[in-house]
Amino acid sequence: MIQEAKNEIEFRALFDDYPALYGGPILKNAIRRYEVFWLPLAAKQGPDSTLLAAPLDIAWVWHLHLLAPHDYEQDCLRLVSRVVDHKPMNGQQRRQGLQNARGLWEDAYPAERFEVDLNRTVEMTMPFHSKLSLDLEEVSYYQSKFSYQVSLPHFTDVKFLTRAIERYEHHLQLKSQHPQVPLVSCVDVDLIWFAHMQHPFNYKKTTTEMFGGMPSNENHGAILSLENIEENLEKGTRALWSAAGFQFDPPGTQYRGELPHHRPAKFEGIYSSMGRLQYTMKILQVEVVNADATKNFYVRIYNPDGNVILERGMKGGTRVDLISECVLDNEKRHTITITLHQKIQYGERVIGSSQTSLLSYIEACPYGEAATGLPWVIDIPFMAARSVVRLAAHLNPPVIEGYRFKVQPDLYFGKVDHPSLVLSFPQSMLSPVDFAKTFLPCESATHTLLDCRGREAFKCRVVHSTTATLSAVEVINMEGIVVASAHLIKANTLPDKGSVEGHKRCVYLSHTDGERSMLIRSRKDWGVCIGKWQRGKMFSRSAGQVEISFFKLTGERRWCEVRKFKGGLYLITLESDVFVYVDLKRGLFVISPSAQDIPEIIALAFSVSIIYLLCKPYTPTPANESSPSFHKKAKSDQVTPMLLAAGYKSATVPSNVYLQRNSLGHSDTTSFDGASCYDLDSESGAEWIRELSQKRQETLLWYLLGGAKIKS
């Protein structure tokens, strides 16, 4: 069953990029194709039907139908006079199965395409009324939600799945021992259950041996909304598990909220205008216009750094061809200086000097596009002499040097009656019980993020609630659209380290070390940021530090390298050429030029700051345990812009201090281990400046864009 469970998850992942298949015209057409064409075709193959793989749209409908075994059996007997067998396939088996099915399909149905475009809306030319017993559109809606529940990597871990199979067997035993008690199941049990139901003959054999027959209501698990399980049913199930000596919901097995809203894929370079763009300008010609043709002039041009890049003598009105290069950028280095001199008997006379910004020119050449109207003619007037220095210049397409964002915090966290009043998609961040409450107090503030040129780039909304144990951030673009988010993960969502064997491939949480985690999302789950307070070593001047780790959920799922430097500086390397510096002291984020997921990286940077606030020990004043700003102050306190943005002044921060005090049921003023002051300079960490001599790519970028000062 382990491989079957892995096949189940691999199969469900095929539909991540086709959300239109979960409902609407494409699903209706898929049901038609399944019922009219596929079932009869597969039935004709007899036992060999298990060697066939259906096109993606039909495969999804077949999968849904199998999740109601009793209805599936009756529908098959009624429509094609036999039960069509099925077995899950891995990727390689599916490719072979598709090849087997294609020829049979094209011979049998030449007028019906074997595969359809799932990104294109289908128009039904004739009305179709399904004869199936089950409403597969309703099942599809709930199963799309279930696919998200099992998308974290531990659901493919062998050790975790082995335990899930044992729990599934125990679930079946409880059902056989208590047939009158309606039982609910956790996500891991449902995964094995659904994988088992994909083998209709084997499933019938197992359930018949245990229950004397295949229960007719077995589609309960397939269509029941996971978030609306009745509380009394869960209590009854939990009591039976406990009486048998088992835990009903170990870490990593619980419902974790709804999947994110589907967003179209962003195109490459969409955020390039927010970065520092570097241009190479080539000066091709220079001419002194409206000048005496009998006199000699000198033109000198200085680059933005004040270095001479061109010095040329010429007659007035004479055009001189040359090639001289100048490097510019769209932040500060876009102004050149031109001086005009007239040659006299014993030297030269200064006619004038002019500083000219070329920003308007380089902005006409955005990233990824060629400039128009080249070469440009740039006139620099010298009013005193009524002369003009005319340049003919060519501009190469820009390259991105990197991104720098600075936080402007809103110092006021306003009280709100419910997170749903400020968050764009609270269902994905709150438990079903909390979301249904009419009053769930929280506090919220919206901060501004400036790009390298000081322009507003994003808004970042931070929300805290002790009642819901919620900390969240939403990254909002200038059109008011939430483009990324992060929220606190409930403790039981992730497994503990001992529950999985693939520690490099799974994200897990230490539930006893005060670790806190936040899930970063955009179109899909993007990553998990985890932090914990690490005490300083004995005889060390440092009280400790907040250690940060990050697990990437896109592409190759793995742990990423995180380095901590002194002064509250973290370096997170996402890929070999993609990284971000998070400066908690100055409220700066510096991102590498090859990065594409800018909003997600910003959400990660805010997650680091929020987790720092949650994990940092402090000694609270009585009745203010959830407000870090009410800790006992110290002279060395440094309340930085980033800590303010994270919620330092909020009164509803579900920090570790608050949770521990709340669980202990008292609010004494005993100092927590490692609690001291908010002094980032006193925390342990390496010196980033020592790496500058190694000319590491990330260190050089931090030096150039971060404005980091080197102490002499």
C-alpha positions as CSV (number, residue, x, y, z in Angstrom):
1,M,0.0,0.0,0.0
2,I,3.0,2.4,0.4
3,Q,3.5,2.6,-3.4
4,E,-0.2,2.9,-4.0
5,A,-0.3,5.8,-1.6
6,K,2.6,7.4,-3.4
7,N,0.9,6.8,-6.8
8,E,-2.3,8.4,-5.4
9,I,-0.4,11.6,-4.4
10,E,1.6,11.7,-7.7
11,F,-1.7,11.3,-9.6
12,R,-3.4,14.1,-7.7
13,A,-0.4,16.4,-8.4
14,L,-1.1,16.1,-12.1
15,F,-4.1,18.4,-11.7
16,D,-2.4,21.3,-9.9
17,D,-2.1,23.3,-13.0
18,Y,-5.7,22.5,-14.2
19,P,-8.1,23.9,-11.6
20,A,-10.8,24.3,-14.3
21,L,-11.1,20.5,-14.2
22,Y,-12.4,20.6,-10.6
23,G,-15.8,22.1,-11.8
24,G,-17.6,23.8,-14.6
25,P,-17.9,23.0,-18.3
26,I,-14.6,21.1,-18.5
27,L,-15.6,18.7,-15.7
28,K,-19.1,18.3,-17.2
29,N,-17.5,17.3,-20.5
30,A,-15.1,14.9,-18.8
31,I,-18.0,13.2,-17.1
32,R,-19.7,12.8,-20.5
33,R,-16.5,11.4,-22.1
34,Y,-16.0,9.0,-19.2
35,E,-19.5,7.7,-19.2
36,V,-20.2,7.5,-22.9
37,F,-16.8,6.5,-24.2
38,W,-14.3,5.3,-21.6
39,L,-16.4,2.9,-19.5
40,P,-17.6,0.9,-22.5
41,L,-14.0,0.9,-23.9
42,A,-12.4,-0.3,-20.7
43,A,-15.1,-2.9,-20.0
44,K,-14.4,-4.6,-23.4
45,Q,-10.8,-5.2,-22.3
46,G,-11.8,-7.3,-19.3
47,P,-8.9,-7.8,-16.8
48,D,-6.6,-5.9,-19.1
49,S,-8.4,-2.7,-18.2
50,T,-5.8,-2.3,-15.5
51,L,-3.2,-1.8,-18.2
52,L,-5.0,1.3,-19.6
53,A,-4.5,4.9,-18.5
54,A,-7.2,7.4,-19.3
55,P,-6.6,10.9,-20.6
56,L,-6.2,13.4,-17.8
57,D,-9.8,14.7,-17.7
58,I,-11.3,11.2,-17.8
59,A,-8.8,9.9,-15.3
60,W,-9.9,12.4,-12.8
61,V,-13.6,11.4,-13.2
62,W,-12.7,7.7,-13.0
63,H,-10.8,8.4,-9.8
64,L,-13.8,10.2,-8.3
65,H,-16.2,7.4,-9.2
66,L,-14.0,4.8,-7.6
67,L,-14.1,6.7,-4.3
68,A,-17.7,5.5,-4.0
69,P,-17.2,1.8,-4.3
70,H,-20.8,0.7,-3.9
71,D,-22.1,3.2,-6.4
72,Y,-19.2,2.4,-8.7
73,E,-20.0,-1.3,-8.7
74,Q,-23.8,-0.7,-9.3
75,D,-23.2,1.9,-12.1
76,C,-20.7,-0.4,-13.9
77,L,-23.1,-3.4,-13.8
78,R,-26.0,-1.2,-15.0
79,L,-24.2,0.6,-17.8
80,V,-21.6,-1.9,-19.1
81,S,-22.7,-5.2,-17.5
82,R,-19.4,-5.8,-15.6
83,V,-17.3,-4.1,-12.9
84,V,-14.3,-2.4,-14.6
85,D,-11.1,-3.1,-12.7
86,H,-8.6,-0.4,-12.0
87,K,-5.2,0.1,-10.4
88,P,-3.2,3.3,-9.7
89,M,-0.1,3.9,-11.8
90,N,3.2,5.7,-11.3
91,G,4.4,8.2,-14.0
92,Q,6.1,5.7,-16.2
93,Q,3.3,3.2,-16.0
94,R,0.8,5.9,-16.8
95,R,2.8,6.9,-20.0
96,Q,2.7,3.3,-21.2
97,G,-1.0,3.0,-20.2
98,L,-1.8,6.1,-22.3
99,Q,-0.1,4.6,-25.3
100,N,-2.0,1.4,-24.8
101,A,-5.3,3.3,-24.6
102,R,-4.8,5.8,-27.4
103,G,-4.8,3.2,-30.2
104,L,-8.0,1.5,-28.9
105,W,-9.7,4.9,-28.5
106,E,-8.9,6.2,-31.9
107,D,-10.1,3.0,-33.5
108,A,-13.3,3.0,-31.6
109,Y,-14.1,6.7,-31.6
110,P,-12.5,8.4,-34.6
111,A,-14.8,11.5,-34.2
112,E,-13.9,12.1,-30.5
113,R,-10.4,13.4,-29.6
114,F,-8.5,11.2,-27.2
115,E,-7.1,14.1,-25.2
116,V,-8.6,17.6,-24.7
117,D,-7.1,21.0,-23.9
118,L,-7.8,21.5,-20.2
119,N,-7.0,25.2,-20.4
120,R,-9.7,25.9,-22.9
121,T,-13.4,26.2,-22.1
122,V,-15.5,23.4,-23.7
123,E,-18.9,24.3,-25.2
124,M,-21.4,21.4,-24.9
125,T,-23.1,21.2,-28.3
126,M,-25.8,18.9,-27.0
127,P,-27.2,18.6,-23.4
128,F,-25.9,15.6,-21.5
129,H,-27.7,13.9,-18.6
130,S,-25.5,11.6,-16.6
131,K,-26.8,8.2,-15.6
132,L,-24.3,7.8,-12.8
133,S,-25.7,7.4,-9.2
134,L,-23.3,9.9,-7.7
135,D,-23.0,13.6,-8.2
136,L,-19.4,13.6,-9.3
137,E,-19.3,17.4,-9.5
138,E,-19.8,17.7,-5.8
139,V,-17.3,15.0,-5.1
140,S,-14.8,16.8,-7.3
141,Y,-15.2,20.0,-5.3
142,Y,-14.3,18.3,-2.0
143,Q,-11.6,16.1,-3.5
144,S,-9.8,19.1,-4.9
145,K,-9.6,20.3,-1.3
146,F,-8.3,17.0,-0.1
147,S,-5.5,17.0,-2.7
148,Y,-4.2,20.1,-1.0
149,Q,-4.2,18.4,2.4
150,V,-1.8,15.7,1.3
151,S,0.5,17.9,-0.7
152,L,3.2,18.3,1.9
153,P,6.3,16.1,1.4
154,H,5.8,13.9,4.5
155,F,2.8,12.2,2.9
156,T,5.3,10.4,0.6
157,D,7.7,9.4,3.3
158,V,8.0,5.7,3.8
159,K,8.0,5.8,7.6
160,F,5.1,8.1,7.8
161,L,3.1,6.1,5.3
162,T,3.9,2.8,7.1
163,R,2.3,4.3,10.2
164,A,-0.6,5.7,8.2
165,I,-1.3,2.2,6.9
166,E,-1.3,0.9,10.5
167,R,-3.7,3.6,11.5
168,Y,-6.0,2.8,8.5
169,E,-6.1,-0.8,9.6
170,H,-7.0,0.3,13.1
171,H,-9.7,2.6,11.7
172,L,-11.2,-0.4,9.9
173,Q,-11.1,-2.5,13.0
174,L,-12.9,0.2,15.0
175,K,-15.6,0.3,12.3
176,S,-16.0,-3.4,12.5
177,Q,-16.1,-3.4,16.3
178,H,-18.5,-0.4,16.5
179,P,-20.7,-0.6,13.4
180,Q,-23.3,1.7,14.8
181,V,-20.9,4.5,15.7
182,P,-20.2,7.0,12.8
183,L,-16.4,7.5,12.7
184,V,-14.4,10.3,11.2
185,S,-10.8,9.9,10.1
186,C,-7.6,12.0,9.9
187,V,-6.0,13.0,6.6
188,D,-3.4,10.3,6.6
189,V,-6.0,7.6,7.1
190,D,-8.1,9.1,4.3
191,L,-5.1,9.0,2.0
192,I,-4.7,5.2,2.5
193,W,-8.4,4.7,2.4
194,F,-8.7,6.5,-1.0
195,A,-5.7,4.7,-2.4
196,H,-7.3,1.4,-1.3
197,M,-10.5,2.3,-3.1
198,Q,-8.6,2.7,-6.4
199,H,-8.4,-1.2,-6.4
200,P,-12.2,-2.0,-6.6
201,F,-11.8,-5.8,-6.5
202,N,-9.3,-5.8,-3.7
203,Y,-11.3,-3.2,-1.7
204,K,-14.5,-5.3,-2.0
205,K,-12.6,-8.4,-0.8
206,T,-11.2,-6.7,2.2
207,T,-14.4,-5.0,3.3
208,T,-16.5,-8.1,2.7
209,E,-14.1,-10.1,5.0
210,M,-14.3,-7.4,7.7
211,F,-17.9,-6.3,7.5
212,G,-19.7,-9.2,5.6
213,G,-20.2,-6.9,2.6
214,M,-19.2,-3.6,1.1
215,P,-21.0,-0.9,3.0
216,S,-23.4,1.2,0.8
217,N,-22.5,4.5,2.5
218,E,-18.7,4.1,2.0
219,N,-18.6,7.2,-0.2
220,H,-18.9,9.2,3.1
221,G,-15.2,9.8,3.1
222,A,-15.2,10.9,-0.5
223,I,-17.8,13.6,-0.4
224,L,-17.7,14.8,3.2
225,S,-16.3,18.3,3.6
226,L,-13.2,18.0,5.7
227,E,-13.6,21.4,7.3
228,N,-17.2,20.7,8.4
229,I,-16.8,17.5,10.4
230,E,-19.2,17.7,13.3
231,E,-17.5,18.2,16.6
232,N,-19.5,15.5,18.4
233,L,-18.5,12.9,15.7
234,E,-14.8,13.8,16.2
235,K,-15.2,13.6,20.0
236,G,-16.7,10.1,19.7
237,T,-14.0,8.9,17.4
238,R,-11.3,10.4,19.5
239,A,-12.7,8.6,22.6
240,L,-12.6,5.2,20.8
241,W,-9.0,5.7,19.6
242,S,-8.0,6.7,23.1
243,A,-9.7,3.7,24.7
244,A,-7.7,1.5,22.4
245,G,-4.5,3.1,23.4
246,F,-3.9,5.1,20.3
247,Q,-3.6,8.8,19.5
248,F,-6.4,9.9,17.1
249,D,-4.5,12.9,15.5
250,P,-0.7,12.7,15.8
251,P,1.3,15.6,14.3
252,G,1.1,15.9,10.5
253,T,-2.3,14.3,10.1
254,Q,-4.8,17.1,10.5
255,Y,-6.7,19.3,8.1
256,R,-4.6,22.4,7.3
257,G,-7.0,24.9,5.7
258,E,-8.2,25.5,2.2
259,L,-5.9,25.7,-0.8
260,P,-4.9,29.1,-2.1
261,H,-6.9,30.9,-4.8
262,H,-5.7,30.0,-8.2
263,R,-3.7,32.8,-9.9
264,P,-2.4,32.9,-13.4
265,A,1.3,32.3,-13.8
266,K,3.4,35.4,-13.7
267,F,5.7,36.1,-16.6
268,E,9.4,36.5,-16.3
269,G,10.7,39.9,-15.4
270,I,7.3,41.2,-14.1
271,Y,9.0,42.9,-11.1
272,S,12.2,44.0,-12.9
273,S,11.3,47.7,-12.8
274,M,11.6,47.5,-9.0
275,G,15.2,46.4,-9.2
276,R,18.3,48.3,-9.8
277,L,18.9,48.1,-13.5
278,Q,22.4,48.7,-15.0
279,Y,22.8,50.1,-18.5
280,T,25.9,50.5,-20.7
281,M,25.7,53.7,-22.8
282,K,28.0,54.0,-25.8
283,I,28.8,57.6,-26.9
284,L,29.2,57.4,-30.7
285,Q,29.5,61.1,-31.7
286,V,30.1,64.4,-30.1
287,E,29.6,67.9,-31.7
288,V,29.7,71.5,-30.4
289,V,26.7,73.2,-32.1
290,N,26.3,77.0,-32.5
291,A,30.1,77.5,-31.9
292,D,32.6,79.5,-33.9
293,A,34.0,77.1,-36.6
294,T,37.3,78.8,-36.5
295,K,38.0,78.1,-32.9
296,N,39.1,75.0,-31.1
297,F,37.1,73.5,-28.2
298,Y,37.5,70.7,-25.7
299,V,34.7,68.5,-24.4
300,R,35.1,66.5,-21.3
301,I,32.5,64.0,-20.1
302,Y,32.5,62.5,-16.6
303,N,30.6,59.4,-15.5
304,P,28.4,59.4,-12.4
305,D,31.5,58.5,-10.3
306,G,33.3,61.6,-11.4
307,N,35.8,59.9,-13.6
308,V,36.6,61.2,-17.1
309,I,35.3,58.9,-19.8
310,L,35.8,61.2,-22.8
311,E,38.2,64.1,-23.5
312,R,38.2,65.4,-27.1
313,G,39.3,68.5,-28.9
314,M,37.4,69.7,-32.0
315,K,36.5,72.7,-34.1
316,G,33.2,74.4,-33.6
317,G,30.4,72.7,-35.6
318,T,32.6,69.7,-36.4
319,R,31.1,66.2,-35.7
320,V,33.7,63.7,-34.3
321,D,33.1,60.0,-34.4
322,L,34.3,57.9,-31.4
323,I,33.3,55.1,-29.0
324,S,33.3,55.7,-25.3
325,E,31.3,53.7,-22.8
326,C,29.6,54.8,-19.6
327,V,27.9,52.6,-17.0
328,L,24.6,54.0,-15.6
329,D,21.8,52.7,-13.4
330,N,18.2,53.7,-12.6
331,E,18.8,54.4,-8.9
332,K,21.5,57.1,-8.4
333,R,24.1,56.7,-11.0
334,H,22.3,58.2,-14.0
335,T,23.8,61.7,-14.1
336,I,26.8,62.7,-16.3
337,T,28.8,65.9,-16.2
338,I,29.9,67.7,-19.4
339,T,32.4,70.5,-19.4
340,L,33.0,72.8,-22.4
341,H,36.3,74.6,-22.8
342,Q,37.7,76.9,-25.5
343,K,41.4,76.7,-26.4
344,I,43.3,80.0,-25.9
345,Q,46.9,81.0,-26.4
346,Y,48.2,79.9,-23.0
347,G,45.8,77.1,-22.1
348,E,42.0,76.9,-22.1
349,R,39.0,78.9,-20.9
350,V,36.1,77.2,-19.2
351,I,32.9,78.0,-21.0
352,G,30.6,76.1,-18.7
353,S,29.8,72.8,-16.9
354,S,26.5,71.0,-17.0
355,Q,25.1,68.0,-15.1
356,T,22.6,66.1,-17.0
357,S,20.4,63.3,-15.8
358,L,19.8,60.5,-18.3
359,L,17.1,58.8,-16.2
360,S,14.3,59.7,-18.7
361,Y,16.3,58.1,-21.5
362,I,17.2,54.9,-19.7
363,E,13.6,54.5,-18.5
364,A,12.6,54.4,-22.1
365,C,14.5,51.1,-22.3
366,P,12.8,48.7,-19.9
367,Y,14.1,45.3,-18.9
368,G,13.6,42.7,-21.6
369,E,12.8,45.2,-24.4
370,A,15.0,47.0,-26.9
371,A,15.1,50.8,-26.8
372,T,13.5,52.5,-29.8
373,G,14.9,55.4,-31.9
374,L,18.5,54.5,-31.4
375,P,21.0,56.1,-31.6
376,W,19.6,58.9,-29.4
377,V,20.6,62.5,-29.9
378,I,21.2,64.2,-26.5
379,D,21.6,68.0,-26.4
380,I,23.3,69.7,-23.5
381,P,22.9,73.5,-23.7
382,F,25.5,76.0,-22.4
383,M,23.5,79.2,-22.1
384,A,26.4,81.5,-21.4
385,A,28.0,80.7,-24.8
386,R,24.7,79.9,-26.5
387,S,26.3,76.7,-27.6
388,V,25.1,73.1,-27.3
389,V,27.1,69.9,-26.9
390,R,25.3,67.3,-28.9
391,L,25.9,63.6,-28.2
392,A,24.8,60.6,-30.3
393,A,24.5,57.6,-28.0
394,H,23.5,54.0,-28.0
395,L,22.0,52.2,-25.0
396,N,22.5,48.5,-24.4
397,P,19.5,46.5,-22.9
398,P,19.7,46.7,-19.1
399,V,20.7,43.9,-16.7
400,I,19.3,43.6,-13.2
401,E,21.9,44.2,-10.5
402,G,19.5,43.1,-7.7
403,Y,16.5,44.3,-5.7
404,R,16.4,46.3,-2.5
405,F,13.3,47.0,-0.5
406,K,13.0,49.1,2.7
407,V,10.2,48.8,5.2
408,Q,8.3,51.9,6.3
409,P,6.3,50.6,9.3
410,D,2.9,51.8,10.4
411,L,3.4,52.2,14.1
412,Y,-0.3,51.7,15.0
413,F,-1.9,48.2,15.1
414,G,-5.6,48.8,15.0
415,K,-8.1,46.5,16.8
416,V,-10.4,44.4,14.5
417,D,-13.3,42.2,15.4
418,H,-12.3,39.3,13.1
419,P,-9.4,38.5,10.8
420,S,-11.8,37.9,7.9
421,L,-12.5,41.7,8.0
422,V,-8.9,42.4,6.9
423,L,-7.4,39.2,5.4
424,S,-8.2,38.4,1.7
425,F,-8.5,34.7,2.2
426,P,-8.9,33.9,5.9
427,Q,-10.2,30.4,5.3
428,S,-6.7,29.3,4.4
429,M,-5.2,30.6,7.6
430,L,-7.9,29.9,10.3
431,S,-9.3,26.6,11.5
432,P,-12.9,26.0,10.5
433,V,-14.1,26.5,14.1
434,D,-12.3,29.9,14.3
435,F,-13.4,31.0,10.9
436,A,-17.1,30.4,11.8
437,K,-16.9,32.5,15.0
438,T,-18.7,35.9,14.9
439,F,-16.1,37.5,17.1
440,L,-12.4,36.7,16.9
441,P,-10.4,39.7,18.1
442,C,-7.1,40.6,16.4
443,E,-5.0,43.6,15.5
444,S,-3.7,44.7,12.1
445,A,-1.4,47.2,10.5
446,T,-0.4,47.8,6.9
447,H,3.2,48.8,6.1
448,T,4.8,50.3,3.0
449,L,7.6,48.7,1.1
450,L,9.9,51.0,-0.9
451,D,12.0,49.9,-3.8
452,C,15.6,50.9,-4.5
453,R,14.5,54.3,-5.9
454,G,12.3,55.1,-2.9
455,R,9.0,54.4,-4.7
456,E,6.1,52.4,-3.2
457,A,6.4,48.9,-4.5
458,F,4.1,46.8,-2.2
459,K,1.9,47.1,0.9
460,C,2.4,44.4,3.6
461,R,-0.5,43.8,6.0
462,V,0.4,42.1,9.3
463,V,-2.3,40.5,11.5
464,H,-1.9,39.0,15.0
465,S,-4.5,37.2,17.1
466,T,-3.9,35.4,20.4
467,T,-7.4,34.0,20.4
468,A,-6.9,32.3,17.1
469,T,-3.1,31.7,17.6
470,L,-2.7,33.5,14.3
471,S,0.1,35.6,12.9
472,A,-0.1,36.4,9.2
473,V,1.3,38.7,6.5
474,E,-0.2,39.5,3.1
475,V,2.0,41.1,0.3
476,I,-0.2,43.4,-1.8
477,N,0.8,44.9,-5.1
478,M,0.0,48.5,-6.1
479,E,-3.2,47.3,-7.8
480,G,-4.5,46.1,-4.4
481,I,-4.1,42.4,-5.3
482,V,-2.6,40.0,-2.7
483,V,0.3,38.4,-4.6
484,A,1.8,36.3,-1.7
485,S,1.0,35.6,1.9
486,A,2.4,33.8,5.0
487,H,0.7,32.6,8.1
488,L,1.4,30.7,11.3
489,I,1.1,26.9,10.9
490,K,-0.8,25.1,13.7
491,A,1.5,22.8,15.7
492,N,-0.2,19.6,14.6
493,T,0.0,20.4,10.8
494,L,3.7,19.3,10.5
495,P,5.0,15.9,11.7
496,D,7.8,15.7,14.3
497,K,11.2,14.5,13.3
498,G,10.7,11.0,14.6
499,S,7.7,10.4,12.4
500,V,9.6,10.6,9.1
501,E,12.8,9.0,7.8
502,G,13.6,11.3,4.9
503,H,14.8,14.2,7.0
504,K,16.4,16.0,4.0
505,R,13.2,15.6,1.9
506,C,10.5,16.4,4.6
507,V,9.7,19.5,6.6
508,Y,9.1,18.7,10.3
509,L,8.8,20.6,13.5
510,S,10.1,20.0,17.0
511,H,7.0,20.4,19.1
512,T,9.0,20.5,22.4
513,D,11.6,23.1,21.6
514,G,9.3,26.1,21.1
515,E,9.7,26.0,17.3
516,R,7.3,28.2,15.3
517,S,6.6,27.9,11.6
518,M,5.0,30.0,8.9
519,L,3.7,28.7,5.5
520,I,4.5,31.0,2.6
521,R,2.1,30.8,-0.4
522,S,1.3,32.4,-3.7
523,R,-0.2,30.4,-6.5
524,K,0.8,27.3,-4.6
525,D,2.6,26.5,-1.3
526,W,6.0,28.1,-1.7
527,G,8.0,27.3,1.5
528,V,8.0,26.9,5.2
529,C,10.0,29.2,7.5
530,I,10.8,27.8,10.9
531,G,12.4,29.5,13.9
532,K,13.4,28.8,17.5
533,W,15.3,30.5,20.3
534,Q,18.8,29.1,20.7
535,R,20.4,29.9,24.1
536,G,23.9,31.4,24.0
537,K,26.8,29.2,25.0
538,M,28.2,29.3,28.5
539,F,30.6,32.2,29.2
540,S,29.4,33.8,25.9
541,R,28.5,37.5,25.9
542,S,25.5,36.7,23.8
543,A,22.2,35.7,25.4
544,G,21.5,33.7,22.3
545,Q,19.8,34.1,18.9
546,V,16.7,33.2,16.9
547,E,17.7,30.4,14.6
548,I,15.9,30.3,11.3
549,S,15.5,27.4,8.8
550,F,13.7,27.3,5.5
551,F,12.2,24.4,3.6
552,K,11.5,25.0,-0.1
553,L,8.2,23.5,-1.4
554,T,8.6,24.4,-5.1
555,G,10.8,22.7,-7.6
556,E,13.2,20.4,-5.7
557,R,11.8,20.2,-2.2
558,R,14.6,20.6,0.3
559,W,16.1,22.5,3.2
560,C,17.9,25.7,2.1
561,E,21.0,27.1,3.6
562,V,20.4,29.9,6.2
563,R,23.2,31.9,7.7
564,K,23.0,34.2,10.6
565,F,25.2,37.2,10.9
566,K,25.6,39.7,13.7
567,G,23.3,42.7,13.9
568,G,20.1,40.7,13.0
569,L,21.2,39.9,9.5
570,Y,20.1,36.6,7.9
571,L,21.1,35.2,4.5
572,I,18.8,32.6,3.0
573,T,20.0,30.8,-0.2
574,L,17.1,29.4,-2.2
575,E,19.0,28.3,-5.3
576,S,22.7,28.6,-6.3
577,D,21.9,32.0,-7.8
578,V,18.8,33.0,-5.8
579,F,19.2,34.4,-2.3
580,V,17.9,37.1,0.0
581,Y,19.4,39.1,2.8
582,V,17.0,40.0,5.6
583,D,18.2,42.9,7.8
584,L,16.1,43.1,10.9
585,K,18.0,46.0,12.2
586,R,17.5,48.4,9.3
587,G,14.4,46.9,7.8
588,L,16.1,46.1,4.5
589,F,15.7,43.1,2.1
590,V,18.3,42.6,-0.6
591,I,17.4,40.0,-3.3
592,S,19.6,38.5,-6.0
593,P,19.0,39.6,-9.6
594,S,18.0,36.2,-10.9
595,A,15.1,35.9,-8.5
596,Q,11.6,35.7,-10.0
597,D,9.4,35.1,-6.9
598,I,9.8,38.6,-5.5
599,P,6.4,38.7,-3.5
600,E,7.1,35.3,-2.0
601,I,10.6,36.3,-1.0
602,I,9.2,39.4,0.6
603,A,6.7,37.2,2.5
604,L,9.6,35.1,3.6
605,A,11.5,38.1,4.9
606,F,8.4,39.2,6.9
607,S,8.1,35.7,8.2
608,V,11.6,35.8,9.5
609,S,10.8,39.0,11.4
610,I,7.5,37.7,12.8
611,I,9.0,34.4,13.9
612,Y,11.8,36.4,15.6
613,L,9.1,38.3,17.5
614,L,7.3,35.1,18.4
615,C,10.4,33.2,19.6
616,K,12.4,35.9,21.3
617,P,12.1,35.5,25.1
618,Y,11.2,38.6,27.1
619,T,10.1,39.3,30.6
620,P,6.5,40.6,30.3
621,T,4.7,42.9,32.6
622,P,1.6,41.3,34.3
623,A,-1.5,41.1,32.0
624,N,0.5,42.1,29.0
625,E,2.1,38.8,28.0
626,S,1.0,39.1,24.4
627,S,2.6,42.5,23.8
628,P,6.4,42.4,23.4
629,S,6.5,46.2,23.8
630,F,5.4,45.8,27.5
631,H,8.5,43.8,28.4
632,K,10.8,45.1,31.1
633,K,12.9,47.7,29.3
634,A,16.7,47.8,29.1
635,K,19.0,50.6,28.2
636,S,20.4,48.6,25.2
637,D,16.9,48.0,23.7
638,Q,16.9,48.6,19.9
639,V,13.3,48.7,18.6
640,T,14.0,48.6,14.9
641,P,11.7,49.3,12.0
642,M,11.5,45.6,11.1
643,L,10.4,44.6,14.6
644,L,7.9,47.4,14.6
645,A,6.5,46.1,11.3
646,A,6.4,42.6,12.7
647,G,4.1,43.6,15.5
648,Y,6.3,44.7,18.4
649,K,3.6,47.2,19.6
650,S,0.7,44.9,18.9
651,A,-1.2,43.7,22.0
652,T,-2.3,40.4,20.5
653,V,0.9,38.6,19.5
654,P,0.7,34.8,20.1
655,S,4.4,34.7,21.2
656,N,6.0,31.8,23.0
657,V,6.0,33.8,26.1
658,Y,2.2,34.3,25.9
659,L,1.6,30.7,25.0
660,Q,3.7,29.4,27.9
661,R,2.2,31.8,30.4
662,N,-1.3,31.0,29.1
663,S,-0.8,27.3,29.4
664,L,0.7,27.6,32.9
665,G,-2.4,29.6,34.0
666,H,-0.5,32.4,35.7
667,S,1.2,35.6,34.9
668,D,4.1,36.0,37.3
669,T,7.1,38.1,36.3
670,T,9.7,35.3,36.3
671,S,12.3,35.9,33.6
672,F,12.3,33.5,30.7
673,D,15.4,31.6,29.9
674,G,17.6,33.9,27.7
675,A,15.3,36.8,28.1
676,S,17.1,40.1,28.1
677,C,16.6,43.1,25.8
678,Y,15.9,43.7,22.1
679,D,19.5,44.3,21.2
680,L,20.3,42.7,17.8
681,D,24.0,43.7,18.1
682,S,24.4,41.6,21.2
683,E,23.1,38.4,19.6
684,S,25.5,35.8,18.3
685,G,26.4,35.4,14.6
686,A,29.2,35.6,12.1
687,E,30.7,38.8,10.7
688,W,29.6,39.3,7.2
689,I,32.5,41.6,6.4
690,R,34.9,38.7,6.7
691,E,33.4,37.2,3.6
692,L,33.9,40.3,1.5
693,S,37.5,39.4,0.7
694,Q,36.3,36.0,-0.6
695,K,34.3,37.9,-3.3
696,R,31.3,35.8,-2.8
697,Q,28.4,36.8,-5.1
698,E,25.9,37.3,-2.3
699,T,28.3,39.3,-0.1
700,L,29.3,41.7,-2.9
701,L,25.6,42.3,-3.7
702,W,24.9,43.0,0.0
703,Y,27.8,45.5,0.0
704,L,26.6,47.2,-3.2
705,L,22.9,47.3,-2.5
706,G,22.6,47.0,1.2
707,G,24.5,50.2,1.9
708,A,26.4,48.2,4.5
709,K,29.0,50.2,6.3
710,I,32.5,48.8,6.9
711,K,33.9,49.6,10.3
712,S,37.4,50.8,10.1
